[in-house]
């Protein structure tokens, strides 16, 4: 496949919003657009390294590196509270549920949180998750299964009152 301007335009149209949302969900806030531009610039520079058919997982993996580098710079990163879609739920109920989910997720390891977020919010399974994490497909499936089990345990502990919100 030819990796020219048309290829990059198609990549941008297909995935730039997903990459931007990836950063927003991770609290990049005002920096999310700049970080998205960094990821897409990296994709252009390394266009021959972007695997055909697995572009989005490659972009997510690159986004993870870009975000880690950004956070190492020591700038505070506020937590974004941007919903993907409007709902008819009561704001009070959502706030309680959101606080509970944050408390349970905070009890997990950063790796488990990342795996669960990539799966639940970014829709990655199997090969895509493996590509982002830099592990085998079997390793990704096992990591997701373990993260889910630890999430269930953390929810059970939270419901029993053993887990305190941070």
BELQUI-V962963 format. One record per residue. N is the residue number from 1. RES is the residue in three letters. SS is DSSP state (h for helix, s for strand, l for the rest). NEAR is the number of other ideal C-beta (glycine too) atoms within 12 Angstrom. D_FIRST is the distance of its C-alpha to the first C-alpha in whole Angstrom. Layout:
# BELQUI-V962963
n:res:ss:near:d_first
N:RES:SS:NEAR:D_FIRST
N:RES:SS:NEAR:D_FIRST
This chain:
# BELQUI-V962963
n:res:ss:near:d_first
1:UNK:l:15:0
2:UNK:l:11:4
3:UNK:l:21:6
4:UNK:l:13:9
5:UNK:h:12:12
6:UNK:h:13:11
7:UNK:h:20:9
8:UNK:h:25:12
9:UNK:h:16:14
10:UNK:h:20:13
11:UNK:h:31:13
12:UNK:h:25:16
13:UNK:h:14:18
14:UNK:h:17:17
15:UNK:h:29:18
16:UNK:h:28:20
17:UNK:h:20:24
18:UNK:h:30:23
19:UNK:h:40:23
20:UNK:h:30:26
21:UNK:h:29:28
22:UNK:h:37:27
23:UNK:h:38:29
24:UNK:h:30:32
25:UNK:h:30:32
26:UNK:l:34:33
27:UNK:l:24:35
28:UNK:l:34:33
29:UNK:h:23:35
30:UNK:h:17:35
31:UNK:h:26:33
32:UNK:h:30:30
33:UNK:h:19:28
34:UNK:h:20:28
35:UNK:h:37:27
36:UNK:h:32:24
37:UNK:h:21:23
38:UNK:h:26:23
39:UNK:h:39:21
40:UNK:h:34:18
41:UNK:h:21:19
42:UNK:h:26:18
43:UNK:h:35:15
44:UNK:h:23:14
45:UNK:h:15:16
46:UNK:l:21:14
47:UNK:h:27:11
48:UNK:h:15:10
49:UNK:h:18:12
50:UNK:l:30:11
51:UNK:l:23:10
52:UNK:l:17:8
53:UNK:l:12:11
54:UNK:l:23:14
55:UNK:h:34:13
56:UNK:h:33:17
57:UNK:h:36:18
58:UNK:h:33:17
59:UNK:h:43:18
60:UNK:h:42:21
61:UNK:h:36:22
62:UNK:h:36:21
63:UNK:h:40:24
64:UNK:h:35:26
65:UNK:h:21:26
66:UNK:h:31:26
67:UNK:h:34:29
68:UNK:h:18:31
69:UNK:h:18:31
70:UNK:h:27:32
71:UNK:h:20:35
72:UNK:h:11:36
73:UNK:l:13:37
74:UNK:l:8:40
75:UNK:l:17:40
76:UNK:l:13:41
77:UNK:l:22:38
78:UNK:l:15:40
79:UNK:l:17:39
80:UNK:l:20:38
81:UNK:l:16:39
82:UNK:l:19:37
83:UNK:l:15:37
84:UNK:l:18:33
85:UNK:l:8:36
86:UNK:l:9:39
87:UNK:l:12:41
88:UNK:l:8:45
89:UNK:l:14:46
90:UNK:l:10:49
91:UNK:h:14:48
92:UNK:h:10:51
93:UNK:h:13:49
94:UNK:h:17:46
95:UNK:h:14:47
96:UNK:h:15:49
97:UNK:h:18:46
98:UNK:h:20:44
99:UNK:h:20:46
100:UNK:h:23:47
101:UNK:h:25:43
102:UNK:h:22:43
103:UNK:h:23:46
104:UNK:h:29:44
105:UNK:h:31:41
106:UNK:h:21:43
107:UNK:l:26:44
108:UNK:l:29:41
109:UNK:l:17:39
110:UNK:h:18:37
111:UNK:h:22:34
112:UNK:h:29:35
113:UNK:h:26:35
114:UNK:h:33:32
115:UNK:h:38:31
116:UNK:h:32:33
117:UNK:h:32:31
118:UNK:h:35:28
119:UNK:h:29:29
120:UNK:h:22:31
121:UNK:l:23:30
122:UNK:l:33:26
123:UNK:l:19:26
124:UNK:l:34:24
125:UNK:l:21:25
126:UNK:h:25:24
127:UNK:h:22:21
128:UNK:h:30:20
129:UNK:h:37:24
130:UNK:h:29:23
131:UNK:h:31:20
132:UNK:h:38:22
133:UNK:h:31:25
134:UNK:l:19:24
135:UNK:l:22:25
136:UNK:l:15:25
137:UNK:h:21:25
138:UNK:h:15:29
139:UNK:h:21:29
140:UNK:h:30:28
141:UNK:h:23:30
142:UNK:h:19:33
143:UNK:h:32:33
144:UNK:h:32:32
145:UNK:h:21:35
146:UNK:h:20:37
147:UNK:h:30:37
148:UNK:h:20:38
149:UNK:h:18:41
150:UNK:h:24:42
151:UNK:h:29:41
152:UNK:h:19:44
153:UNK:h:20:46
154:UNK:h:28:46
155:UNK:h:23:46
156:UNK:h:16:49
157:UNK:h:19:51
158:UNK:h:25:50
159:UNK:h:14:52
160:UNK:l:11:55
161:UNK:l:11:55
162:UNK:l:14:54
163:UNK:l:24:51
164:UNK:l:14:52
165:UNK:l:16:50
166:UNK:l:11:49
